[in-house]
Amino acid sequence: MGLALKKEPRTRFLILEQSDRPGGTWQVNRYPGCACDVPSHLYSLSQGPNWNWSQRYAQAPEIAAYLEQSSLPLQPHLRYGHEVKQAHWDPSGLYWNIQCSQGLFLARVLIAATGPLTVPHMPDLPGLADFSGPVIHSARWPRHLDLRGQRVGLIGTGASAIQIAPAIASQVAHLHIFQRTAPWIVPRGDQHYTLEWHHRWQRYPWLRRLYRYSLYWSLESHALAFMHRKLMRQVERRTLRLMAQQIKNPALLQQVTPTTPMGCKRILLSDDWWSTLQSTQVSLHTDPITSITAQQVHTASQSIPLTVIALATGYRYQDNPVSQRFIGSEGRSLADYWATQRGAFWGMMMPHFPNFFLMTGPFSGLGHNSIVFMIESQVSWIRYVLSWANKRQRTRFQVTEKAYADFMHEMHRRSPDTPWLGCHSWYLDEQGHNTALWPGYSWEYRWRLMRLNAEECLDG
């Protein structure tokens, strides 16, 4: 968004960043094995793609370095160590009053690019506070944690857990993995790029474009399975056959065989999860945790002595406390506005929040392709709205109640055609409604935003 605003003449803007450096999630998340699950070349910006990725799925430090490099033109606009405590709309002055850890800022337009997954979810496990050893969350992993010789309990088997376990299994004395629900996992197919490939991309620009397009359309084809359940069931059967080929222990195979429909939760990518579970240094536990004491985790069937507990339990999405910090024209916070139904017009705007945009808000997440594609689609729409408002000298604009209601109706109408309503996940609110993912193809999202007329959906 900052790079796009820099191209706009006579536009003054600041980026308030709570950290001491750019990178967001790729600076904060530093757990062992942390990597992207979208191909590197598709995870970079279309206007500034990186062609020197070392492998198909980049590790977190490499992505963080890319984002730091990309942010260099924005240094005059960046304010590090500036955490936004609260921002409220001032109807008399028609501006946002932004109370920050480093002072007060006033802005005609506020864009919240805080990310939907920012606050770690801490599980409610009896006795967790009584554990005598380190208790760490994957989102707050210490920089210099030595796990050699430790008996580690890894709680969770989601996206971060399947990266952590293979990375630490050979270091620890023993790794105990506690699984609540068996995830669906498909092969990652990772690979390192050779110097020959790098030379080709440097020499032939058309080859770079062709490779990026092929990655996009390859991933976009996966959306067919999310839109047509018969196709998803075929993927299920192939995955189950592959699991049976690679997991020789019948008891373990039964433990890791998912009981939920494929796609209702995030489909995970890994080339070494199943082999890690078959290591003599790893044990998988599927009984629920009943309690935790100073040195043990207790389940219904056994007590397991541990020295470290690692929580891979995800983030608070539906009740993200960051939404309490933005207060609209009615004096209600975004959290209050979402109390009955979480939503956003094209993932970006809500009534009663003038001159305000979200990025990667409700209904703009993806389960099959690169979120960067959706972000760049939103950037284009925001630039269009700002240009539209400037040309008409509109000092105040917001989405209409009708446009918002129509969009929400469409999302609720289309979501039941997807597999996401088939089980409990962070995609769904307490009423069982999808509030996270775009129920369609990513190209459709961009195409429709390009044709969206501000006159028809915005007012003062």
C-alpha positions in Angstrom: 0.0 0.0 0.0 2.9 2.4 0.8 4.6 1.7 -2.5 1.3 2.5 -4.3 0.7 5.7 -2.3 4.2 6.9 -3.1 3.2 7.0 -6.8 0.3 9.3 -6.1 1.2 13.0 -6.6 0.7 15.4 -3.7 -0.2 12.5 -1.3 1.2 12.7 2.2 1.2 9.6 4.2 2.9 7.8 7.2 3.2 4.2 8.0 3.0 3.6 11.8 4.8 0.3 12.7 4.8 -1.0 16.2 8.0 -3.1 15.6 11.5 -1.8 15.2 11.8 -3.0 11.6 9.6 -3.9 8.7 8.4 -7.4 7.9 5.3 -7.9 10.0 4.5 -11.6 10.6 7.8 -12.6 8.9 9.8 -10.7 11.6 7.7 -11.9 14.5 7.4 -15.5 13.6 10.8 -17.1 14.0 10.0 -20.6 15.2 12.1 -23.5 13.8 11.1 -24.4 10.3 9.0 -21.3 9.7 8.3 -21.0 6.0 5.7 -19.9 3.5 3.2 -22.3 2.1 2.8 -20.3 -1.2 5.5 -20.6 -3.9 8.1 -17.8 -3.3 7.8 -16.2 -6.7 4.1 -15.8 -6.3 4.4 -14.5 -2.7 6.5 -11.5 -3.9 5.0 -8.2 -5.1 4.1 -8.1 -8.8 5.8 -4.7 -9.1 8.9 -5.8 -7.3 9.3 -9.6 -7.7 12.3 -11.3 -6.3 14.0 -13.8 -8.7 16.7 -14.9 -6.4 14.7 -17.1 -4.1 16.8 -20.0 -2.9 13.9 -22.5 -2.9 10.3 -23.0 -4.0 8.9 -22.3 -0.5 11.0 -19.6 1.1 12.0 -19.7 4.8 10.9 -16.9 7.1 14.4 -15.1 7.3 14.5 -14.9 3.5 11.0 -13.4 3.2 11.8 -10.9 6.0 15.0 -9.9 4.1 12.9 -9.4 0.9 10.4 -7.2 2.7 13.1 -5.1 4.3 14.6 -4.6 0.8 11.2 -3.7 -0.6 10.6 -1.2 2.2 13.7 0.9 1.4 11.9 3.5 -0.7 9.5 4.0 2.1 11.9 4.8 4.9 11.0 8.6 4.9 7.4 7.5 5.6 8.0 4.8 8.2 7.7 5.4 11.9 9.1 2.4 13.9 8.1 1.8 17.5 4.8 3.5 16.9 2.1 1.2 18.3 -1.5 2.5 17.6 -3.3 2.4 21.0 -6.6 3.8 19.7 -8.0 5.6 16.6 -11.3 7.3 16.6 -13.2 9.3 14.0 -13.7 13.0 14.8 -16.9 14.1 13.0 -16.3 17.7 13.6 -13.0 17.9 12.0 -13.5 15.0 9.5 -10.3 13.2 10.4 -9.0 10.2 12.3 -7.5 11.0 15.7 -4.8 8.3 16.2 -3.3 7.9 19.7 0.0 6.3 19.3 2.7 5.1 21.8 4.9 7.9 20.5 2.3 10.7 20.4 -0.8 11.9 18.5 -1.4 11.8 14.8 -4.3 13.2 12.7 -5.2 11.7 9.3 -7.9 12.3 6.7 -7.8 8.6 5.8 -6.8 5.6 7.9 -5.8 2.3 6.4 -5.6 -0.6 8.9 -3.0 -3.1 7.7 -2.7 -4.8 11.1 -3.2 -8.3 9.7 -6.1 -10.7 10.7 -3.8 -13.1 12.6 -1.8 -11.1 15.1 -2.7 -12.0 18.7 -1.8 -15.6 19.8 -4.5 -17.9 21.0 -3.6 -19.2 24.4 -5.4 -22.5 25.2 -7.5 -22.9 28.3 -5.6 -25.9 29.8 -6.0 -26.5 33.5 -2.7 -26.0 35.3 -0.8 -24.5 32.3 0.4 -21.6 34.5 1.8 -24.1 37.1 4.2 -25.7 34.6 7.8 -25.1 35.9 9.6 -25.1 32.5 9.4 -22.7 29.6 5.9 -22.3 28.0 6.3 -20.8 24.6 3.9 -19.9 21.7 4.9 -20.4 18.1 4.1 -16.8 17.5 6.5 -15.6 20.3 9.4 -18.0 19.9 12.5 -16.9 21.8 15.5 -16.1 19.6 18.0 -18.3 21.5 16.0 -21.2 22.8 18.2 -24.4 23.1 16.1 -27.5 22.9 18.9 -30.0 22.8 18.3 -32.8 25.3 14.8 -31.4 26.3 11.6 -33.4 26.6 9.3 -31.1 24.5 5.5 -31.2 24.4 4.1 -29.7 21.2 0.4 -28.8 21.6 -1.4 -28.6 18.3 -1.1 -30.1 14.8 -1.9 -27.1 12.6 0.2 -25.1 10.1 3.0 -24.0 12.4 3.2 -27.4 14.3 3.8 -29.4 11.1 6.8 -27.1 10.4 8.1 -27.0 14.0 8.1 -30.8 14.6 10.3 -31.9 11.7 12.7 -29.0 12.5 13.3 -30.0 16.2 12.6 -33.7 16.3 16.3 -34.7 15.8 17.5 -32.2 18.4 15.4 -33.0 21.4 15.5 -36.0 23.8 11.9 -36.7 22.9 9.1 -34.9 21.2 5.5 -35.4 22.4 2.9 -34.1 20.0 -0.6 -33.5 21.3 -3.3 -33.7 18.6 -6.9 -32.6 18.9 -8.0 -33.0 15.3 -6.0 -34.8 12.5 -5.3 -32.3 9.7 -5.4 -33.0 6.0 -1.8 -32.8 4.6 -0.7 -33.0 1.0 2.9 -33.1 -0.3 4.7 -29.8 -0.4 7.0 -30.7 -3.3 9.7 -28.2 -2.2 12.9 -27.8 -4.2 16.0 -25.7 -4.2 16.6 -23.5 -7.3 19.8 -24.1 -9.1 22.2 -21.4 -10.4 21.1 -22.5 -13.9 17.5 -21.5 -13.2 18.6 -18.2 -11.7 20.6 -17.5 -14.8 17.7 -18.3 -17.1 15.4 -15.9 -15.2 17.9 -13.1 -15.3 18.5 -13.6 -19.0 14.9 -14.1 -20.2 12.3 -11.8 -18.8 9.5 -13.6 -20.7 10.5 -16.8 -18.9 10.1 -15.0 -15.5 6.6 -13.9 -16.4 5.6 -17.3 -17.8 6.8 -19.0 -14.6 4.9 -16.6 -12.3 1.7 -17.0 -14.4 2.1 -20.8 -14.4 2.3 -20.8 -10.6 -0.7 -18.6 -10.2 -3.0 -20.6 -12.5 -1.7 -23.9 -11.1 -2.8 -22.8 -7.6 -6.0 -21.2 -8.9 -7.1 -24.5 -10.4 -7.2 -25.8 -6.8 -10.2 -23.6 -6.2 -12.2 -26.0 -8.4 -12.1 -28.5 -5.6 -13.3 -25.9 -3.1 -16.2 -25.0 -5.4 -17.1 -28.6 -6.4 -17.2 -31.1 -3.6 -17.0 -34.2 -5.9 -13.5 -33.0 -6.9 -12.5 -32.5 -3.3 -13.5 -36.1 -2.5 -11.3 -37.3 -5.3 -8.4 -35.4 -3.7 -9.3 -37.0 -0.4 -9.1 -40.5 -1.8 -5.7 -39.8 -3.4 -4.3 -38.4 -0.1 -5.6 -41.4 1.9 -3.9 -43.7 -0.5 -0.6 -41.8 -0.2 -0.9 -41.9 3.6 -1.4 -45.6 3.6 1.7 -46.0 1.4 4.0 -43.9 3.6 2.7 -44.8 7.1 3.3 -48.5 7.9 2.1 -48.5 11.5 -1.7 -49.3 11.4 -2.3 -47.7 14.8 -0.5 -44.5 13.8 -2.3 -44.4 10.4 -5.6 -44.5 12.2 -4.5 -41.7 14.5 -3.5 -39.4 11.7 -6.4 -40.2 9.3 -8.7 -37.1 9.3 -12.3 -37.5 10.4 -13.4 -34.1 9.0 -14.1 -33.3 5.3 -11.1 -32.1 3.4 -11.0 -28.4 3.0 -13.2 -27.5 5.9 -10.0 -26.6 7.7 -6.8 -25.3 6.2 -5.1 -27.9 4.0 -1.5 -28.2 5.1 1.6 -28.7 3.0 4.5 -30.9 4.2 7.1 -33.3 2.8 8.3 -34.6 6.2 5.4 -34.6 8.7 4.5 -38.3 8.3 8.1 -39.4 8.4 8.7 -37.3 11.6 5.7 -39.0 13.3 7.4 -42.4 12.6 10.7 -41.4 14.3 11.6 -43.2 17.5 12.1 -39.8 19.1 8.5 -38.7 18.5 5.2 -39.8 20.1 1.7 -38.7 19.0 -1.0 -38.4 21.6 -4.6 -38.1 20.7 -6.3 -38.3 24.1 -7.4 -34.8 25.3 -5.2 -33.1 27.8 -6.9 -33.2 31.2 -4.5 -31.1 33.3 -0.9 -29.9 33.5 1.3 -29.9 36.6 4.8 -28.6 37.4 6.6 -31.2 35.3 3.9 -33.2 33.5 1.1 -33.1 31.0 -1.8 -35.5 31.9 -4.2 -37.1 29.6 -7.0 -39.6 30.3 -4.6 -42.5 29.7 -1.2 -41.4 30.9 1.1 -38.7 32.4 4.0 -37.4 30.3 7.0 -35.8 31.9 8.2 -32.7 30.0 10.7 -29.9 30.4 9.4 -27.5 27.7 5.9 -26.9 26.4 5.5 -25.4 22.9 2.0 -24.1 22.0 1.1 -24.2 18.3 -2.5 -23.1 18.9 -2.9 -20.4 16.3 -4.3 -16.9 16.7 -7.4 -15.1 17.9 -9.3 -14.3 14.7 -13.0 -13.9 15.5 -12.3 -12.0 18.7 -9.1 -10.3 17.7 -8.7 -7.5 20.3 -7.0 -5.2 17.8 -10.5 -4.5 16.5 -11.3 -2.7 19.8 -8.9 0.1 18.9 -10.8 1.5 15.9 -13.8 3.6 16.9 -16.2 4.9 14.2 -18.6 7.8 13.8 -21.2 6.4 16.2 -18.7 6.0 19.0 -18.7 2.2 18.6 -15.5 0.2 18.1 -15.0 -2.2 15.2 -15.3 -5.0 17.8 -18.7 -3.6 18.9 -19.8 -3.4 15.2 -18.8 -7.0 14.7 -20.5 -8.2 17.8 -23.5 -9.7 15.9 -21.8 -10.4 12.6 -18.2 -10.0 11.5 -17.9 -8.7 8.0 -16.5 -6.1 5.6 -17.5 -4.8 2.2 -15.0 -6.6 -0.1 -12.9 -7.2 3.0 -12.2 -3.5 3.3 -15.0 -1.2 4.4 -17.9 -0.9 6.9 -20.7 1.6 7.4 -20.1 4.2 10.1 -16.4 4.0 9.6 -15.7 6.9 7.3 -12.5 7.3 5.4 -11.4 3.9 6.8 -10.1 0.8 5.0 -9.1 -2.6 6.3 -6.6 -4.8 4.4 -7.1 -8.6 4.4 -10.4 -8.1 6.3 -13.3 -10.5 6.5 -14.0 -12.5 3.2 -10.7 -11.6 1.6 -8.6 -14.6 2.8 -7.8 -17.5 0.6 -7.5 -21.3 1.0 -5.9 -22.0 -2.3 -3.7 -19.2 -3.6 -1.4 -16.3 -2.7 -2.8 -13.6 -0.3 -0.5 -11.1 -2.0 -2.8 -11.3 -5.1 -5.7 -10.3 -2.9 -3.7 -7.5 -1.2 -2.7 -6.0 -4.5 -6.4 -6.1 -5.6 -7.3 -4.2 -2.5 -4.5 -1.7 -3.0 -5.9 -0.9 -6.5 -9.4 -0.4 -5.1 -8.2 1.9 -2.4 -6.2 4.0 -4.8 -9.3 4.2 -7.0 -11.5 5.4 -4.1 -8.9 8.0 -3.0 -8.6 9.3 -6.5 -12.4 9.4 -6.9 -12.8 11.3 -3.6 -10.1 13.8 -4.5 -11.6 14.6 -7.9 -15.0 15.2 -6.3 -13.5 17.0 -3.3 -15.2 14.5 -1.0 -13.7 14.9 2.5 -15.9 12.1 3.9 -16.9 8.8 2.3 -18.0 5.4 3.5 -19.8 2.3 2.2 -23.6 2.5 2.1 -25.7 0.3 4.3 -27.3 -1.2 1.2 -24.1 -2.1 -0.5 -22.7 -3.6 2.7 -25.9 -5.6 3.2 -26.0 -6.9 -0.4 -22.3 -8.0 -0.2 -22.9 -9.8 3.2 -25.9 -11.5 1.7 -23.9 -12.7 -1.3 -21.1 -14.1 1.0 -23.7 -16.0 3.1 -25.4 -17.3 0.0 -22.1 -18.6 -1.6 -20.3 -19.9 1.5 -22.5 -23.0 1.9 -21.3 -24.2 -1.5 -17.8 -24.5 -0.1 -16.4 -27.2 2.3 -15.7 -24.7 5.1 -19.0 -25.1 6.9 -18.3 -28.8 7.4 -16.5 -28.6 10.7 -15.4 -26.2 13.5 -12.5 -23.9 12.5 -11.3 -20.3 13.0 -12.9 -19.5 9.6 -16.4 -19.6 11.3 -18.0 -17.4 13.9 -20.1 -18.7 16.8 -23.1 -18.9 14.6 -21.2 -21.1 12.1 -20.9 -18.5 9.4 -17.8 -18.2 7.3 -16.3 -14.7 8.0 -12.7 -15.3 6.8 -12.4 -16.6 3.3 -13.5 -15.4 -0.1 -15.9 -18.0 -1.4 -14.8 -18.0 -5.0 -11.9 -17.6 -7.4 -9.2 -15.0 -6.8 -9.3 -13.8 -10.4 -13.1 -13.1 -9.9 -12.3 -11.0 -6.8 -9.9 -8.8 -8.8 -12.1 -8.6 -11.8 -15.2 -7.5 -9.9 -13.2 -4.9 -7.9 -11.9 -3.5 -11.1 -15.5 -3.0 -12.3 -16.9 -1.7 -9.0 -18.2 1.9 -9.3 -17.7 4.0 -6.2 -20.7 6.1 -7.0 -22.9 3.1 -6.5 -21.6 1.9 -3.2 -20.2 5.0 -1.3 -21.8 8.0 0.2 -20.9 10.8 2.6 
